[in-house]
């Protein structure tokens, strides 16, 4: 039997990557490396939610849970952009 886990992924990855890319337009001072750091910081602040298909998770969520995901995504992205920007502005020792 051959096993493949290519479908398994963290539900938040696509959401975070898409939102960081969208917000990159309004943050032109962020380099590609900084945007990757933003995505990592944001993902590390979110719980891991592994799924095979995004639609499976969305089907079982209540409206309240969907709203909570949206709020947590917004919160961690604001934090991550601020966190990376602050460190980029620090003088090197």
C-alpha positions in Angstrom: 0.0 0.0 0.0 1.3 3.4 -1.0 0.6 6.3 1.4 0.5 9.9 0.3 -0.2 12.8 2.5 0.0 15.6 -0.1 -3.6 16.6 0.6 -3.0 17.2 4.3 -2.2 20.8 5.1 -2.7 23.4 7.8 -6.0 25.2 7.0 -4.5 28.6 8.0 -1.6 28.5 5.6 -3.5 29.4 2.5 -5.5 32.1 4.3 -2.3 33.7 5.8 -0.4 33.5 2.5 -3.2 35.1 0.5 -3.7 37.8 3.1 0.0 38.6 3.4 0.2 38.9 -0.4 -2.9 41.1 -0.5 -1.5 43.4 2.2 1.9 43.6 0.5 0.4 46.2 -1.9 -0.2 48.6 1.0 3.1 47.8 2.6 5.6 48.5 -0.2 8.5 49.0 2.2 8.3 45.2 3.1 10.8 43.1 1.2 9.9 39.5 0.0 12.0 38.2 3.0 10.0 40.4 5.4 6.7 39.2 4.0 7.8 35.6 4.5 8.7 36.5 8.0 5.2 38.0 8.5 3.6 34.8 7.3 5.8 32.7 9.7 5.1 35.0 12.7 1.3 34.9 11.9 1.2 31.1 11.4 3.1 30.5 14.6 0.5 32.5 16.6 -2.4 30.5 15.2 -3.5 27.0 16.2 -2.6 24.2 13.8 -5.8 23.0 12.0 -4.8 20.2 9.7 -7.3 19.2 7.1 -7.4 17.3 3.8 -9.9 19.6 2.2 -10.7 23.2 3.3 -14.3 22.7 2.5 -14.5 19.9 5.1 -13.6 22.3 7.8 -15.8 25.0 6.6 -18.8 22.7 6.4 -18.6 21.8 10.1 -17.9 25.3 11.5 -20.7 27.4 12.9 -21.1 31.0 11.9 -19.6 32.0 15.3 -16.5 29.8 14.7 -16.0 31.3 11.2 -16.2 34.8 12.7 -13.7 33.8 15.4 -11.3 32.6 12.7 -11.7 35.9 10.8 -11.0 37.9 14.0 -8.0 35.8 15.0 -6.6 36.0 11.5 -6.9 39.8 11.5 -5.3 40.0 15.0 -2.3 37.8 14.2 -1.7 39.6 10.8 -1.7 43.0 12.4 0.7 41.7 15.1 3.0 40.0 12.6 3.3 43.1 10.3 4.1 45.3 13.3 6.5 42.7 14.8 8.5 42.4 11.6 8.5 46.1 10.9 9.8 46.9 14.4 12.6 44.5 14.0 13.5 45.8 10.6 13.8 49.3 12.0 16.1 48.3 14.9 19.7 49.3 14.4 22.1 46.4 14.0 24.5 45.9 16.9 
